[in-house]
Amino acid sequence: MRFKSLVVTVAAASALALTAVPVNAAETWKVVTTNSNWHCTDYKNHPVSDYVRFKVCIVANANHDAQAVLVVQNAASVAVSIGGSINGPVSFETCADSTLNPGFTRGCYGNTNHFQAGTFVGANATLKLNGVNNKYSSNATAINVSV
């Protein structure tokens, strides 16, 4: 009877441990692969470095779904510390602090939302580079989700 009780306790503790593991926020930084569904601002240099550029993109599909992406490109010869945020109305996301190695481009992907056909959407993003914030508005990339 003790063995059965022990097995049930271990199984319950294992299930709890698996469900209690927090999602790693650094997973918001991913590889960027663009196509015709991506509508982006021009790259902007961050005031901390002329070699680190960022832009804001809206990704929309034929199903009227859209999301914002903060894209960062490191052309510096050293790794940099990045973080930031995306502020709707398309997406809201906190972009976890992470290291961006030289020569890499990464995107912080906001959540995907569904919009009515004909809706114009945009987003603002803030890039934190080595502890310094800089905001970029994507008003120039506000798009009609009916694309």
Backbone bond lengths (Angstrom), bond angles and torsions (degrees), N, CA, C in turn:
res aa  C-N    CA-C-N  psi(-1)  N-CA   C-N-CA  omega(-1)  CA-C   N-CA-C  phi
1 M - - - 1.449 - - 1.536 110.83 -
2 R 1.334 115.75 -38.26 1.453 119.37 178.21 1.523 111.06 -61.44
3 F 1.331 116.96 -40.49 1.457 121.62 -179.22 1.527 110.28 -61.74
4 K 1.331 117.79 -44.72 1.457 121.90 179.59 1.531 110.06 -63.18
5 S 1.304 117.07 -41.55 1.460 121.52 178.44 1.529 110.64 -63.41
6 L 1.338 116.08 -41.02 1.456 121.28 178.85 1.529 110.75 -64.25
7 V 1.330 117.50 -43.14 1.457 121.86 179.77 1.528 110.28 -62.27
8 V 1.318 117.46 -44.26 1.465 121.75 -179.85 1.528 109.70 -63.86
9 T 1.327 117.43 -42.56 1.462 121.42 179.40 1.521 111.46 -63.86
10 V 1.334 116.81 -45.51 1.468 120.58 178.98 1.528 110.39 -63.52
11 A 1.314 117.89 -42.27 1.466 121.16 179.61 1.527 110.84 -63.41
12 A 1.302 117.38 -42.33 1.465 120.92 179.51 1.525 110.43 -66.64
13 A 1.319 117.36 -42.47 1.468 120.84 178.98 1.524 110.68 -64.88
14 S 1.324 117.50 -39.03 1.467 120.81 178.69 1.518 111.03 -65.08
15 A 1.311 117.10 -42.87 1.463 120.98 179.14 1.525 110.37 -63.34
16 L 1.320 117.66 -41.81 1.453 122.00 178.56 1.523 110.42 -64.55
17 A 1.315 117.10 -42.85 1.460 120.94 -179.76 1.523 110.72 -63.08
18 L 1.322 117.14 -38.76 1.458 120.02 -179.56 1.519 111.81 -69.83
19 T 1.312 118.08 -36.07 1.454 120.04 -179.32 1.518 111.70 -81.60
20 A 1.323 118.86 -19.76 1.454 121.66 -176.79 1.527 112.84 -89.85
21 V 1.314 118.33 -3.86 1.454 120.40 -178.89 1.525 108.71 -71.62
22 P 1.353 118.31 123.04 1.457 119.52 -178.45 1.527 111.23 -72.74
23 V 1.318 115.19 151.65 1.463 120.28 175.98 1.519 107.57 -71.49
24 N 1.311 117.01 136.73 1.451 121.90 179.72 1.523 108.67 -75.52
25 A 1.332 116.78 116.73 1.455 120.83 -177.61 1.523 112.00 -64.02
26 A 1.323 117.35 -25.42 1.465 120.18 -179.98 1.524 111.52 -64.52
27 E 1.315 116.84 -13.59 1.460 119.82 178.09 1.527 111.94 -66.99
28 T 1.354 117.72 -11.97 1.456 118.66 178.53 1.526 111.71 -70.22
29 W 1.334 119.70 -20.56 1.466 122.48 177.70 1.515 108.63 -89.48
30 K 1.325 115.70 116.20 1.465 120.83 -176.24 1.526 110.39 -134.96
31 V 1.315 115.05 169.11 1.458 121.68 175.51 1.534 109.01 -62.62
32 V 1.313 116.21 144.92 1.462 121.90 -179.56 1.522 109.45 -107.47
33 T 1.318 115.64 123.30 1.464 122.07 174.47 1.524 106.67 -130.46
34 T 1.318 117.14 111.27 1.462 120.29 -174.61 1.526 111.92 -96.42
35 N 1.325 114.29 160.57 1.463 122.14 172.58 1.524 107.82 -150.34
36 S 1.316 118.03 -166.04 1.469 121.06 -175.91 1.532 113.42 -67.81
37 N 1.323 118.12 -10.50 1.464 121.07 177.29 1.528 112.22 -81.90
38 W 1.320 117.19 -8.55 1.465 122.20 -178.38 1.530 109.45 -92.08
39 H 1.332 116.14 129.34 1.461 123.12 178.47 1.526 106.37 -125.12
40 C 1.342 116.19 109.76 1.463 120.50 -168.74 1.526 112.56 -122.95
41 T 1.319 114.80 153.13 1.457 120.97 168.04 1.522 107.37 -71.77
42 D 1.315 116.93 171.33 1.458 120.36 170.56 1.528 107.99 -71.63
43 Y 1.332 116.28 157.02 1.454 119.46 173.61 1.519 109.71 -64.11
44 K 1.314 116.08 146.81 1.457 124.21 177.80 1.523 107.35 -127.87
45 N 1.328 117.73 134.31 1.462 120.28 175.40 1.520 109.58 -73.35
46 H 1.307 115.98 141.74 1.464 120.70 174.19 1.527 107.51 -80.45
47 P 1.326 119.17 141.45 1.461 120.83 -177.33 1.540 114.58 -60.67
48 V 1.311 117.74 -19.56 1.465 120.76 179.38 1.527 111.49 -73.65
49 S 1.351 116.94 -32.54 1.460 120.15 -176.36 1.523 110.90 -152.98
50 D 1.311 116.19 133.48 1.463 120.49 174.40 1.518 111.81 -71.56
51 Y 1.320 117.08 -7.99 1.468 121.59 -176.21 1.521 113.11 -102.31
52 V 1.320 117.05 1.43 1.465 121.02 175.81 1.523 106.89 -119.74
53 R 1.337 114.67 117.74 1.461 120.86 -176.62 1.520 109.36 -118.33
54 F 1.334 115.10 153.96 1.461 118.53 177.08 1.518 110.37 -145.94
55 K 1.327 114.47 159.00 1.456 121.41 177.46 1.521 108.97 -149.48
56 V 1.330 114.85 166.99 1.458 121.60 178.36 1.517 107.73 -115.35
57 C 1.316 116.32 132.49 1.463 121.19 179.57 1.521 110.39 -123.60
58 I 1.310 114.81 148.18 1.462 121.81 169.63 1.524 105.97 -113.13
59 V 1.316 116.18 126.45 1.458 121.46 178.59 1.527 106.96 -108.83
60 A 1.339 116.02 120.50 1.463 120.60 -178.44 1.521 109.22 -128.26
61 N 1.334 115.54 148.90 1.461 119.01 178.86 1.526 110.87 -124.63
62 A 1.297 116.37 177.10 1.464 122.29 -176.66 1.529 112.90 -68.55
63 N 1.331 117.68 -14.26 1.466 121.29 178.10 1.525 111.88 -87.24
64 H 1.337 117.13 6.45 1.469 123.82 -179.61 1.529 112.19 70.31
65 D 1.327 116.77 28.30 1.455 121.85 173.91 1.523 107.44 -97.81
66 A 1.330 116.65 145.40 1.466 120.11 179.41 1.522 109.66 -147.08
67 Q 1.325 114.39 152.95 1.451 121.29 174.60 1.522 108.49 -148.38
68 A 1.330 115.75 155.58 1.460 121.37 176.43 1.520 108.79 -100.44
69 V 1.337 115.28 149.03 1.464 121.17 178.51 1.526 107.88 -135.90
70 L 1.326 115.83 129.37 1.462 122.34 171.16 1.522 106.59 -92.58
71 V 1.338 117.15 115.80 1.463 122.30 -176.65 1.521 108.86 -106.61
72 V 1.338 115.81 129.89 1.466 121.57 -179.07 1.518 109.03 -125.15
73 Q 1.327 115.58 134.40 1.460 122.30 -179.27 1.531 108.47 -123.26
74 N 1.341 116.25 126.81 1.466 121.24 -179.67 1.526 110.04 -107.25
75 A 1.339 116.54 103.96 1.462 121.72 176.37 1.528 110.81 -99.21
76 A 1.322 116.88 7.34 1.463 121.08 178.13 1.528 109.82 -74.47
77 S 1.316 115.61 167.01 1.466 120.11 179.54 1.528 111.72 -90.76
78 V 1.330 116.92 2.50 1.466 121.67 -179.25 1.521 109.92 -130.55
79 A 1.311 115.67 157.77 1.467 120.90 175.01 1.525 109.01 -70.37
80 V 1.326 115.90 148.93 1.457 121.49 178.40 1.525 108.95 -127.17
81 S 1.321 115.27 160.74 1.454 121.79 176.77 1.521 108.33 -98.49
82 I 1.342 116.80 124.83 1.460 120.93 179.79 1.524 110.71 -123.42
83 G 1.297 114.48 158.97 1.451 124.31 175.01 1.516 105.63 -168.77
84 G 1.309 118.05 -173.14 1.453 118.70 176.15 1.501 113.46 153.39
85 S 1.342 114.52 -159.30 1.458 119.64 -178.78 1.519 110.28 -158.29
86 I 1.319 114.36 157.47 1.463 123.14 173.00 1.520 105.89 -119.38
87 N 1.332 116.04 131.31 1.457 120.92 -179.56 1.508 109.28 -122.01
88 G 1.313 116.99 120.94 1.433 129.68 -174.25 1.509 116.70 -34.19
89 P 1.307 116.35 -166.26 1.458 124.45 15.99 1.534 115.43 -82.78
90 V 1.329 117.96 -8.78 1.464 118.76 -178.81 1.515 110.70 -69.77
91 S 1.305 116.96 -52.25 1.458 121.83 -174.32 1.518 110.07 -142.94
92 F 1.310 115.11 154.07 1.452 122.48 171.86 1.519 106.56 -128.78
93 E 1.298 116.70 127.57 1.464 120.01 -178.03 1.516 109.23 -156.41
94 T 1.320 115.91 140.86 1.451 121.17 168.96 1.516 106.56 -97.47
95 C 1.306 116.13 125.11 1.462 121.82 -178.66 1.520 107.67 -94.42
96 A 1.293 116.62 112.77 1.460 122.53 -172.76 1.525 111.75 -60.98
97 D 1.318 114.84 150.84 1.456 119.58 173.33 1.521 108.98 -62.87
98 S 1.324 115.59 135.07 1.454 120.76 -175.63 1.525 108.63 -156.37
99 T 1.312 116.58 165.69 1.457 122.14 175.35 1.526 108.83 -96.83
100 L 1.327 116.56 133.29 1.463 121.76 175.50 1.524 107.33 -114.41
101 N 1.306 115.97 113.71 1.458 122.01 -176.51 1.527 111.63 -74.95
102 P 1.332 116.77 159.01 1.465 121.04 179.44 1.531 111.40 -57.92
103 G 1.332 115.74 138.02 1.455 120.97 176.80 1.519 114.81 82.72
104 F 1.315 118.10 0.02 1.466 120.91 -177.26 1.522 111.42 -99.54
105 T 1.331 115.55 150.98 1.463 124.00 171.27 1.522 106.87 -124.33
106 R 1.318 116.15 131.07 1.462 120.93 179.39 1.522 109.53 -136.46
107 G 1.329 115.32 156.28 1.451 121.04 178.71 1.512 111.53 -125.57
108 C 1.309 115.03 141.18 1.463 121.79 171.60 1.520 105.39 -98.54
109 Y 1.318 115.67 113.03 1.460 122.42 -173.69 1.523 110.91 -92.76
110 G 1.314 115.90 122.26 1.458 120.34 174.66 1.515 110.64 -76.92
111 N 1.311 115.95 169.98 1.456 120.19 178.55 1.532 109.70 -67.21
112 T 1.318 115.45 153.17 1.468 122.03 179.50 1.524 108.88 -92.93
113 N 1.320 115.67 135.20 1.460 120.67 178.60 1.526 109.75 -129.56
114 H 1.318 115.12 153.57 1.460 121.69 179.20 1.531 108.38 -95.37
115 F 1.330 116.66 138.05 1.454 122.04 179.94 1.515 109.61 -128.36
116 Q 1.331 116.38 156.08 1.460 120.37 175.42 1.520 108.80 -69.47
117 A 1.312 116.06 149.19 1.464 120.94 177.83 1.522 109.29 -56.42
118 G 1.320 116.25 138.17 1.454 121.49 178.43 1.516 114.51 89.35
119 T 1.320 117.78 -2.18 1.459 121.29 179.57 1.527 109.82 -73.91
120 F 1.334 116.41 135.13 1.456 120.93 173.96 1.522 108.12 -94.81
121 V 1.309 116.37 128.92 1.458 120.83 -176.39 1.526 110.26 -127.66
122 G 1.299 116.71 155.71 1.458 123.29 177.79 1.517 108.65 -157.65
123 A 1.312 116.63 -179.02 1.461 120.36 178.88 1.519 109.59 -159.25
124 N 1.307 115.45 160.61 1.458 123.19 171.84 1.516 107.49 -114.84
125 A 1.301 116.24 149.19 1.461 119.62 177.23 1.519 109.11 -138.63
126 T 1.312 115.10 149.73 1.454 122.16 176.25 1.509 107.94 -123.10
127 L 1.329 116.54 127.74 1.460 121.68 175.56 1.516 108.60 -104.06
128 K 1.322 115.68 126.24 1.463 121.35 172.74 1.523 106.74 -99.18
129 L 1.320 116.11 115.09 1.458 121.90 -179.26 1.523 108.32 -116.82
130 N 1.321 115.53 118.26 1.467 121.67 -177.69 1.526 111.22 47.69
131 G 1.345 115.92 40.46 1.462 122.26 174.57 1.517 115.58 89.58
132 V 1.343 119.32 -2.97 1.461 122.30 -178.17 1.529 109.56 -109.55
133 N 1.339 116.90 125.29 1.466 122.17 -179.51 1.521 111.84 -86.03
134 N 1.344 115.94 145.67 1.455 122.43 172.99 1.517 107.45 -146.58
135 K 1.334 116.71 127.56 1.470 121.98 -175.29 1.519 110.82 -96.12
136 Y 1.325 115.94 147.58 1.464 122.79 177.05 1.518 107.83 -137.81
137 S 1.306 116.58 127.18 1.455 121.68 179.48 1.520 109.78 -97.34
138 S 1.301 116.38 139.71 1.460 120.52 -179.54 1.520 112.09 -99.61
139 N 1.325 117.62 24.22 1.464 118.73 -179.45 1.524 111.38 -52.72
140 A 1.323 116.95 -31.09 1.452 120.19 179.24 1.519 111.30 -70.03
141 T 1.342 117.66 -17.32 1.457 119.80 -179.53 1.519 112.51 -108.24
142 A 1.333 116.74 12.32 1.457 118.06 176.49 1.521 107.26 -59.14
143 I 1.300 116.17 126.90 1.469 119.77 -173.23 1.513 111.18 -125.67
144 N 1.305 115.26 161.09 1.450 123.24 174.46 1.517 106.46 -86.19
145 V 1.327 117.57 118.52 1.466 121.53 -173.65 1.524 112.44 -67.58
146 S 1.303 118.63 -4.53 1.458 119.59 -179.92 1.528 112.34 -79.89
147 V 1.324 118.42 8.94 1.469 120.68 179.02 1.512 110.90 -66.39
